[in-house]
Amino acid sequence: MKNLLNKITKQFIIQEKIKVDALASVQALFDIFENIRVTNKRDTSRISLAKEHLRGIKRQLRSLNERIESLESELNLLKEEK
């Protein structure tokens, strides 16, 4: 983890582009929430709500990625027709 943070920091400082996969980030957050153990109902419901929001974000990201792929293929077809 520390090595990854050092790498990201170095890339940021020298202004290299960092490609972050949004779906992977959402999945990582979901996994973190899965492993949190809480002792009271209030926090349990908050964690549950956060996980539900992450599921919604994940669905929206998948939908957006499908739309992007569709638009890219349409663009390629239009370029070929020229």
C-alpha angles and dihedrals in degrees: 000000000000091000091052091050091049091050093050091047092050092049090049093050094050089041098240115160115258115206110209120189106223094203091052090050092050091048091050091052090048090052090050091052090047091058097047112105115203130189104206135057096238093059091041091057091046091052090047091051092048091051090050090052090050090052089052092049090049091052091049092049091051090049092049092048090051090050091049091051090049092050092046091053090048089050091051090051091050091049091051092051092057 
